[in-house]
Amino acid sequence: MMSTKTRYIFERYPEKKNQIWQRMLRNAEFSNICTDYGKCIEAAEYWNQFKSPDARAKVEEYRYLCDALEKEFLQALSDSAGKQDNAR
């Protein structure tokens, strides 16, 4: 079963929905990246409700991690597209 955490990546890239879905079904590591991205978004949103300096630091850390996961996601998606093109 697909994690509800993956909805964030679909919301971020609705134009790539089919490509994301196919890749997630074929590759557990890719699916984990999508799930981790969702967890990261939720953690940043959680800490954003607090106004302490520690909370602000956590928000920044999670946003940085979200950016890194998004880059990893895009690279993996690009790699899969290239492999599909070469298979044809």
Secondary structure, 3 states (H helix, E strand, C coil): CCCHHHHHHHHHCHHHHHHHHHHHHHCHHHHHHHHHHHHHHHHHHHHHCCCCHHHHHHHHHHHHHHHHHHHHHHHHHHHHHHHHHHHC
